Amino acid sequence: MSDDLDDKTRPELVDERDLGTALAESERVTAGILAAVPAGVVHVEATGAIRAANAEALRILGRSYDELTNKYTVDFEPETIFEDGSPCTLADYPVTKALMTGERQPATTIGVRRPDGELSWCIFRAVPVKDDAGVTTGAIVTIADITERKRAEEERTRLLRRLHEAERLDALGRLAGGVAHDFNNLLTVILGGLELHEQRSGGPIAGHLDEIRTAASQASDLTRQLLAFGRRQALEPSVFSLSEVVRRMAPMLRRLVGEAVDLEVRCDEQALDVHADPGQLERVIVNLIINARDAVESWSSKGTVTLTVGTLVLDDEEGGVPAGRYTALTVSDDGPGIDDEALPRIFEPFFTTKEGEGTGLGLATVHGIVTQSRGHLTVSPTPGGGATFRVLIPASEIPSAPPPPEEPAESQSRGHRILVVEDNDAVRKVVVLLLSGLGYDVVAFSAPEDALQLETGELEGFALLLTDVVMPDISGPELAHRVHERAPGLPVLFMSGHLRGQGSILPEGARLLEKPFTTHELSEAVWSLVDPQRLPEMAT
């Protein structure tokens, strides 16, 4: 009887064993699937208790299994945000909505603050789990990590913002440069006419002429600032030590900031040399110091401005600055700093935070000079308050040049013939009068084509070609090239109020006279190029 009983019960026992084996195998397969899925998976009970989570969920959330499964969803509420930065509350969680409504929840992007302080951006989805009676007993939450994609999108947005800013500044620079070109031609006529008139008059009128010349000179400085912002002024680069320039300027800079502001100057003796225009970098330093001084004085009765020069070596690109060796010039202040609204416009021309004061060209000028010098300019908050401007100029790969030879002593200019080509009638007339007053024999043309009609022998008889750079049809550099094909030894002096992109095609080592110029500047430039031997043969 017992044998019969054993025979009847044995199959049932075997079935139970098979069922246990199958269940264990199913659990192993499920665990394997969850481990292989490239997304986080979390099981949450109806109470909000976190029952289980796979390894990817633990990695994304930055927690161990024990830490996560011992928590409730409410524990994450203070650490989650939406894409716009607003808090993501417990009621906003897809899992909460799935448990409350019993319905599948669509994808929602949420930022989760990990215990290490890092922010993981994730796409959360939630699907309710129901029993046979249709009652929601929990939910399955999937988490897709999009942190890297989010960073890439933010970097792309940042680069596009920088591109749009560069395009906008370039458009403003073109406008500023065009205005400066026309204005410089007018100033050349005004200053030249003043000097000619002063030579023939005296008495009380001389004082009025001085005032006019002072105003014209100030207007000239304004156009130079516009050209500097537009990165279109002529540069005369050389190899020099920026630390030495700062040390030489330090006494003047201390007088500039006044007694209420302390100026601290720190120069690294080993800072690398730079290849740039020293005069333009001096303007950069002065403008940054004035800006820092004004910031300090607007904030308190006493403050500090710090000027440092050192070497910076970047092994990789950093903040848009390519890897390389740089000489870094930094100006920091402990003023009020720059608010978020003003920061994007800080380098725009005519933009100023000084109500009723300033032209708004100081930092625009700095930006233009640094960019044209192949450098980089950044601004950031100073720890503890204030702002820090950092200028990075590429270290020179050119050895320091020997000092230039002394200019020959000025001698009689009479007898030297100068060929002048200038398309602006008023400027041409003033230049001819100034050169004639200096004793030169001048032949002038308004169009390059007319000058090219001269015979080769006539061209060879000139001691100098003085030509504008920007002219219709034929530019000054092109004119000089054609003239040199027939008179190769003829010196050339270019003049311009704005290069309009022509600076890159000027012959190497070309001498440029910037408009407006004084009689002394014109005389000095001409004498530096005129060959005393190039005198016309006298008829016998």
VMD Tcl script that draws the C-alpha trace (Angstrom):
set ca {
  {0.00 0.00 0.00}
  {2.81 2.34 0.89}
  {4.58 1.47 -2.35}
  {1.45 2.43 -4.26}
  {1.35 5.74 -2.36}
  {4.96 6.46 -3.14}
  {4.35 5.74 -6.79}
  {1.41 8.15 -6.85}
  {3.17 11.00 -5.04}
  {6.59 10.67 -6.68}
  {5.59 12.37 -9.98}
  {4.20 15.35 -8.07}
  {7.45 15.71 -6.13}
  {9.41 15.53 -9.38}
  {7.19 18.23 -10.87}
  {7.81 20.51 -7.89}
  {11.53 20.02 -8.26}
  {11.34 20.84 -11.97}
  {9.28 23.93 -11.15}
  {11.90 25.16 -8.66}
  {14.68 24.59 -11.17}
  {12.74 26.41 -13.88}
  {12.04 29.32 -11.53}
  {15.69 29.60 -10.58}
  {16.68 29.47 -14.23}
  {14.11 32.14 -15.06}
  {15.49 34.36 -12.33}
  {19.03 33.88 -13.67}
  {17.89 34.75 -17.19}
  {16.04 37.82 -15.92}
  {19.10 38.94 -13.95}
  {21.26 38.43 -17.03}
  {18.88 40.47 -19.17}
  {18.81 43.30 -16.63}
  {22.60 43.27 -16.42}
  {22.96 43.43 -20.22}
  {20.35 46.13 -20.82}
  {22.14 49.47 -21.59}
  {19.72 51.35 -19.37}
  {18.91 51.56 -15.70}
  {15.95 49.47 -14.51}
  {14.33 49.95 -11.09}
  {11.40 48.12 -9.49}
  {9.33 50.35 -7.17}
  {6.51 49.05 -4.98}
  {3.15 50.78 -4.64}
  {4.34 52.31 -1.35}
  {7.19 54.05 -3.15}
  {9.80 51.70 -1.70}
  {12.58 50.82 -4.11}
  {12.60 47.01 -4.31}
  {15.37 46.25 -6.80}
  {17.70 47.92 -9.33}
  {20.20 46.76 -11.95}
  {23.88 47.71 -12.11}
  {23.36 50.46 -14.73}
  {20.79 52.18 -12.52}
  {23.26 52.09 -9.63}
  {26.01 53.57 -11.84}
  {23.80 56.37 -13.15}
  {22.50 57.30 -9.69}
  {25.93 56.88 -8.07}
  {24.69 54.58 -5.29}
  {25.26 51.04 -4.08}
  {22.53 48.41 -4.17}
  {21.98 48.61 -0.42}
  {21.84 52.42 -0.50}
  {19.26 52.47 -3.26}
  {16.98 49.64 -2.16}
  {16.77 51.04 1.36}
  {15.29 54.30 0.08}
  {11.91 55.57 -1.00}
  {11.36 57.71 -4.08}
  {10.63 60.68 -1.82}
  {14.24 60.59 -0.67}
  {15.35 61.84 -4.11}
  {13.03 64.86 -4.25}
  {15.52 67.58 -3.14}
  {18.16 66.28 -5.58}
  {16.28 66.33 -8.90}
  {15.69 69.17 -11.38}
  {14.14 69.76 -14.78}
  {16.12 71.01 -17.81}
  {15.19 74.63 -17.09}
  {16.70 74.34 -13.61}
  {13.40 74.25 -11.72}
  {12.94 71.61 -8.98}
  {11.45 68.26 -9.96}
  {9.14 67.30 -7.08}
  {7.90 63.85 -6.04}
  {4.58 64.52 -7.77}
  {6.47 65.14 -11.03}
  {8.25 61.78 -11.04}
  {7.05 59.45 -13.84}
  {6.99 56.58 -11.29}
  {4.67 58.56 -8.99}
  {2.27 59.25 -11.85}
  {2.38 55.60 -12.95}
  {1.53 54.41 -9.43}
  {-1.24 57.02 -9.03}
  {-2.90 56.60 -12.43}
  {-2.00 53.02 -13.31}
  {-0.95 54.26 -16.76}
  {2.31 54.14 -18.70}
  {4.20 57.44 -18.44}
  {6.02 59.11 -21.36}
  {9.72 60.00 -21.39}
  {10.71 62.82 -19.04}
  {14.20 64.39 -18.85}
  {15.37 64.92 -15.27}
  {18.71 65.84 -13.75}
  {19.69 63.76 -10.71}
  {22.32 65.06 -8.27}
  {24.61 62.17 -7.34}
  {26.19 61.83 -3.88}
  {29.56 62.92 -5.37}
  {28.00 66.22 -6.47}
  {27.93 65.39 -10.18}
  {24.70 65.86 -12.11}
  {23.42 62.94 -14.21}
  {20.95 63.84 -16.94}
  {18.52 61.01 -17.63}
  {15.37 60.15 -19.52}
  {12.90 58.43 -17.15}
  {9.99 56.22 -18.23}
  {7.58 54.32 -15.95}
  {5.27 51.37 -16.59}
  {2.79 50.19 -13.89}
  {2.84 46.56 -12.64}
  {-0.63 45.06 -11.91}
  {-1.90 41.88 -10.29}
  {-4.52 39.51 -11.70}
  {-7.27 41.76 -10.36}
  {-5.86 44.80 -12.20}
  {-4.64 46.50 -9.04}
  {-1.38 48.45 -9.38}
  {1.20 46.82 -7.13}
  {4.24 48.74 -8.32}
  {6.06 50.10 -11.33}
  {9.09 49.44 -13.48}
  {11.22 52.54 -14.13}
  {13.76 52.70 -16.98}
  {16.57 55.26 -16.89}
  {18.55 56.23 -20.01}
  {21.78 58.16 -19.27}
  {22.09 61.18 -21.61}
  {24.71 63.07 -19.60}
  {27.36 62.98 -22.35}
  {24.82 63.95 -24.99}
  {23.69 66.81 -22.79}
  {27.28 68.02 -22.39}
  {27.80 67.83 -26.15}
  {24.63 69.87 -26.72}
  {25.75 72.47 -24.18}
  {29.19 72.68 -25.82}
  {27.57 73.08 -29.24}
  {25.32 75.82 -27.88}
  {28.32 77.54 -26.33}
  {30.28 77.38 -29.59}
  {27.32 78.69 -31.58}
  {26.94 81.54 -29.09}
  {30.63 82.37 -29.48}
  {30.30 82.20 -33.28}
  {27.30 84.54 -33.30}
  {29.12 86.90 -30.92}
  {32.19 86.89 -33.17}
  {30.06 87.54 -36.26}
  {28.25 90.40 -34.52}
  {31.50 91.98 -33.32}
  {32.99 91.54 -36.80}
  {30.01 93.33 -38.37}
  {30.36 96.16 -35.87}
  {34.09 96.25 -36.59}
  {33.49 96.58 -40.34}
  {31.08 99.42 -39.71}
  {33.49 101.14 -37.32}
  {36.37 100.70 -39.74}
  {34.41 102.16 -42.63}
  {33.41 105.21 -40.61}
  {36.99 105.65 -39.40}
  {38.36 105.52 -42.97}
  {36.16 108.34 -44.22}
  {36.62 110.31 -41.02}
  {40.41 109.98 -41.18}
  {40.43 111.42 -44.69}
  {38.51 114.43 -43.39}
  {40.86 114.80 -40.44}
  {43.88 114.64 -42.75}
  {42.50 117.62 -44.62}
  {41.63 119.50 -41.39}
  {44.99 118.95 -39.69}
  {46.96 119.56 -42.86}
  {45.02 122.75 -43.59}
  {45.60 123.95 -40.01}
  {49.34 123.48 -40.28}
  {49.46 125.24 -43.62}
  {47.45 128.13 -42.24}
  {49.63 128.35 -39.10}
  {52.68 128.79 -41.30}
  {51.15 131.93 -42.80}
  {49.38 133.50 -39.85}
  {50.02 134.59 -36.28}
  {48.56 136.79 -33.57}
  {45.31 135.99 -31.73}
  {44.14 133.58 -34.42}
  {46.98 131.20 -33.57}
  {45.30 130.33 -30.24}
  {42.06 129.42 -31.99}
  {43.98 127.25 -34.43}
  {45.55 125.42 -31.49}
  {42.10 124.64 -30.11}
  {40.95 123.35 -33.49}
  {44.05 121.18 -33.80}
  {43.51 119.79 -30.29}
  {39.91 118.88 -31.12}
  {40.98 117.29 -34.41}
  {43.68 115.28 -32.60}
  {41.11 114.01 -30.11}
  {38.87 112.99 -33.01}
  {41.86 111.22 -34.53}
  {42.37 109.26 -31.31}
  {38.71 108.27 -31.42}
  {39.02 106.87 -34.95}
  {42.15 104.94 -33.95}
  {40.13 103.33 -31.17}
  {37.42 102.42 -33.68}
  {40.03 100.87 -35.97}
  {41.53 99.00 -33.03}
  {38.13 97.54 -32.16}
  {37.59 96.56 -35.80}
  {41.07 94.96 -35.87}
  {41.95 97.09 -38.88}
  {44.67 99.41 -37.63}
  {48.20 99.02 -38.90}
  {50.49 97.10 -36.56}
  {54.28 97.39 -36.34}
  {55.23 94.16 -34.55}
  {58.60 93.46 -32.97}
  {60.01 90.96 -30.49}
  {60.12 92.29 -26.93}
  {59.62 91.44 -23.26}
  {56.14 92.25 -21.99}
  {57.48 92.15 -18.43}
  {59.97 94.87 -19.31}
  {57.21 97.01 -20.85}
  {55.09 96.68 -17.70}
  {58.00 97.52 -15.40}
  {58.77 100.61 -17.46}
  {55.11 101.69 -17.38}
  {54.59 100.99 -13.65}
  {55.36 104.55 -12.35}
  {53.00 106.08 -14.90}
  {50.29 103.50 -14.14}
  {50.51 104.25 -10.40}
  {49.93 107.93 -11.11}
  {47.05 106.92 -13.36}
  {45.16 104.97 -10.68}
  {45.61 107.69 -8.06}
  {46.14 107.54 -4.32}
  {42.82 105.86 -3.50}
  {43.71 102.70 -5.41}
  {46.67 100.44 -4.65}
  {48.39 99.06 -7.76}
  {50.26 95.80 -7.29}
  {52.62 94.87 -10.15}
  {54.09 91.38 -10.38}
  {56.30 90.53 -13.34}
  {57.95 87.19 -13.96}
  {61.53 87.85 -15.06}
  {61.45 84.62 -17.06}
  {58.22 85.43 -18.94}
  {58.55 84.59 -22.64}
  {59.05 87.32 -25.24}
  {56.18 88.16 -27.59}
  {56.01 89.24 -31.22}
  {53.52 92.10 -31.31}
  {53.19 95.86 -31.57}
  {54.55 97.22 -28.26}
  {52.71 100.52 -28.64}
  {49.38 98.77 -29.10}
  {49.94 96.47 -26.12}
  {50.75 99.53 -24.02}
  {47.29 100.82 -24.98}
  {45.83 97.48 -23.89}
  {47.52 97.78 -20.49}
  {46.45 101.40 -19.96}
  {42.83 100.71 -20.94}
  {42.59 97.66 -18.67}
  {44.11 99.57 -15.73}
  {41.73 102.52 -16.25}
  {38.78 100.13 -16.43}
  {39.87 98.41 -13.20}
  {40.46 101.73 -11.44}
  {37.00 103.01 -12.41}
  {35.43 99.76 -11.17}
  {37.15 100.07 -7.78}
  {36.28 103.76 -7.36}
  {32.63 103.10 -8.20}
  {32.48 100.49 -5.44}
  {34.40 101.89 -2.48}
  {36.76 104.64 -1.39}
  {39.71 102.25 -1.29}
  {40.65 99.22 -3.35}
  {43.35 97.25 -5.12}
  {44.22 96.61 -8.76}
  {46.68 93.79 -9.52}
  {48.71 93.60 -12.73}
  {50.71 90.43 -13.41}
  {52.81 89.08 -16.27}
  {53.86 85.45 -16.54}
  {54.12 82.40 -18.78}
  {51.26 80.00 -19.46}
  {51.78 76.66 -21.25}
  {48.65 74.83 -22.41}
  {49.07 71.18 -23.35}
  {45.48 70.99 -24.64}
  {42.87 73.44 -25.86}
  {41.27 75.30 -22.98}
  {38.21 77.52 -23.28}
  {38.73 78.06 -27.00}
  {42.45 78.86 -26.57}
  {44.64 76.46 -28.62}
  {47.43 74.51 -26.98}
  {50.74 76.36 -26.96}
  {53.05 78.71 -25.07}
  {51.70 82.11 -24.10}
  {52.71 85.21 -22.22}
  {49.81 86.00 -19.88}
  {48.96 89.53 -18.77}
  {46.29 89.67 -16.07}
  {44.51 92.68 -14.56}
  {42.30 92.04 -11.51}
  {40.31 94.38 -9.29}
  {38.22 94.08 -6.15}
  {35.36 96.23 -7.44}
  {31.70 95.25 -7.88}
  {32.33 92.80 -10.73}
  {30.31 92.51 -13.94}
  {26.66 91.49 -13.83}
  {25.32 88.71 -16.05}
  {23.40 91.11 -18.31}
  {26.43 93.27 -19.08}
  {28.93 90.42 -19.54}
  {27.90 89.40 -23.11}
  {28.21 93.02 -24.30}
  {31.32 94.01 -22.36}
  {33.53 94.27 -25.49}
  {30.99 96.07 -27.69}
  {31.91 99.59 -28.87}
  {30.02 102.41 -27.12}
  {28.67 100.03 -24.48}
  {29.47 101.27 -20.99}
  {28.29 100.58 -17.46}
  {29.50 104.03 -16.33}
  {26.39 106.16 -16.38}
  {27.10 109.52 -18.00}
  {30.84 108.76 -18.29}
  {33.20 107.11 -20.74}
  {33.00 106.50 -24.48}
  {32.48 102.76 -24.25}
  {35.52 102.18 -26.47}
  {38.15 101.19 -23.90}
  {37.44 97.45 -23.68}
  {36.36 97.32 -27.34}
  {39.80 98.69 -28.23}
  {41.48 96.09 -26.01}
  {39.48 93.29 -27.66}
  {40.40 94.47 -31.16}
  {44.13 94.87 -30.46}
  {44.43 91.51 -28.71}
  {42.56 89.69 -31.47}
  {44.58 91.36 -34.22}
  {47.74 90.37 -32.34}
  {46.64 86.69 -32.59}
  {45.95 86.72 -28.87}
  {43.02 85.79 -26.66}
  {41.07 87.90 -24.16}
  {38.89 86.52 -21.36}
  {37.02 88.03 -18.44}
  {35.95 86.19 -15.29}
  {34.87 86.96 -11.72}
  {37.66 87.58 -9.22}
  {37.44 85.32 -6.13}
  {36.02 87.48 -3.36}
  {34.54 90.04 -5.74}
  {35.59 92.09 -8.74}
  {36.67 91.06 -12.23}
  {39.77 89.60 -13.85}
  {40.80 90.28 -17.45}
  {43.38 87.92 -18.91}
  {45.31 88.60 -22.13}
  {47.18 85.71 -23.73}
  {49.72 86.60 -26.43}
  {51.50 83.73 -28.24}
  {55.14 83.46 -27.21}
  {57.54 84.58 -29.93}
  {59.35 82.00 -32.01}
  {61.47 84.78 -33.52}
  {64.75 85.81 -31.86}
  {65.03 89.40 -30.66}
  {66.02 91.69 -33.52}
  {69.01 94.02 -33.25}
  {68.18 97.71 -32.72}
  {67.34 99.52 -35.98}
  {70.03 101.74 -37.49}
  {69.81 105.43 -36.73}
  {67.98 107.50 -39.28}
  {70.23 109.61 -41.49}
  {70.42 113.28 -40.63}
  {67.93 115.38 -42.52}
  {69.41 117.34 -45.42}
  {68.10 119.57 -48.13}
  {65.03 118.00 -49.69}
  {64.91 120.35 -52.65}
  {65.34 118.54 -55.92}
  {63.70 115.27 -54.86}
  {60.67 114.42 -56.97}
  {57.79 112.57 -55.33}
  {54.97 110.79 -57.14}
  {51.68 111.06 -55.19}
  {48.61 108.94 -56.01}
  {45.49 109.64 -53.91}
  {41.87 109.32 -55.07}
  {40.45 111.75 -52.47}
  {40.76 115.22 -53.98}
  {40.93 117.14 -50.69}
  {43.54 114.81 -49.17}
  {45.62 114.90 -52.36}
  {45.68 118.70 -52.41}
  {46.75 118.92 -48.76}
  {49.50 116.32 -49.21}
  {50.83 118.14 -52.26}
  {50.88 121.45 -50.36}
  {52.62 119.91 -47.33}
  {55.28 118.20 -49.45}
  {55.81 121.32 -51.54}
  {56.24 123.32 -48.33}
  {58.96 120.85 -47.32}
  {60.80 121.58 -50.54}
  {59.86 118.56 -52.62}
  {58.91 118.60 -56.29}
  {55.54 116.85 -56.39}
  {53.64 115.20 -59.25}
  {50.17 114.04 -58.20}
  {47.45 111.88 -59.77}
  {43.95 111.01 -58.62}
  {43.86 107.64 -60.37}
  {46.51 104.89 -60.46}
  {45.80 104.37 -64.16}
  {47.02 107.90 -64.92}
  {50.25 107.35 -62.97}
  {50.92 104.18 -64.94}
  {50.81 106.19 -68.17}
  {54.16 107.76 -67.25}
  {57.17 106.67 -69.25}
  {59.68 104.36 -67.60}
  {62.31 107.10 -67.63}
  {59.93 109.43 -65.81}
  {59.19 106.81 -63.14}
  {62.89 106.23 -62.59}
  {63.34 109.95 -61.98}
  {61.18 109.92 -58.84}
  {62.73 109.54 -55.39}
  {59.54 108.11 -53.84}
  {56.06 106.83 -54.64}
  {53.52 107.97 -52.03}
  {50.20 106.17 -52.60}
  {46.93 105.54 -50.83}
  {46.19 101.87 -50.09}
  {42.45 101.65 -50.75}
  {41.46 103.00 -54.16}
  {38.89 102.01 -56.82}
  {39.94 99.50 -59.51}
  {43.66 99.42 -58.66}
  {44.84 99.30 -55.04}
  {47.99 100.93 -53.76}
  {49.88 97.59 -53.43}
  {48.91 96.65 -57.00}
  {50.07 100.06 -58.26}
  {53.40 99.63 -56.45}
  {53.83 96.18 -58.02}
  {53.25 97.51 -61.54}
  {55.56 100.46 -60.99}
  {58.32 98.18 -59.69}
  {58.14 96.13 -62.87}
  {59.50 99.21 -64.67}
  {61.32 101.05 -61.85}
  {62.34 98.27 -59.41}
  {64.38 100.47 -57.08}
  {61.72 103.10 -56.41}
  {60.86 103.33 -52.64}
  {57.16 103.23 -51.76}
  {55.34 104.85 -48.84}
  {51.73 103.75 -48.34}
  {49.13 105.90 -46.55}
  {45.68 104.92 -45.36}
  {42.98 105.81 -42.89}
  {41.68 102.22 -42.83}
  {43.12 99.16 -44.59}
  {39.73 97.42 -45.17}
  {41.45 94.06 -45.27}
  {44.26 95.30 -47.55}
  {46.86 95.08 -44.78}
  {47.51 91.42 -45.53}
  {48.57 92.20 -49.12}
  {50.99 95.01 -48.30}
  {54.50 94.04 -49.41}
  {56.66 92.58 -46.65}
  {58.45 95.34 -44.78}
  {56.28 98.04 -46.38}
  {56.14 101.42 -44.61}
  {52.65 102.66 -43.80}
  {51.72 106.21 -42.81}
  {48.40 106.27 -40.97}
  {45.94 109.07 -41.64}
  {45.54 111.61 -40.25}
  {49.19 112.65 -39.99}
  {51.03 115.85 -39.15}
  {53.63 117.60 -41.27}
  {56.34 116.28 -38.97}
  {55.09 112.68 -39.29}
  {54.89 113.02 -43.07}
  {58.37 114.54 -43.27}
  {59.85 111.85 -41.04}
  {58.25 109.01 -43.02}
  {59.37 110.43 -46.37}
  {62.95 111.03 -45.17}
  {63.22 107.46 -43.89}
  {62.70 106.19 -47.45}
  {64.06 108.84 -49.80}
  {67.44 107.91 -51.23}
  {69.63 111.05 -51.34}
  {71.22 109.65 -54.47}
  {67.92 109.58 -56.35}
  {68.11 113.17 -57.57}
  {66.94 114.09 -61.05}
  {69.73 114.73 -63.52}
  {70.17 118.47 -64.03}
  {70.16 119.69 -67.61}
  {73.46 121.17 -68.72}
}
mol new
graphics top color blue
foreach p $ca { graphics top sphere $p radius 0.5 }
foreach p [lrange $ca 0 end-1] q [lrange $ca 1 end] { graphics top cylinder $p $q radius 0.2 }
display resetview
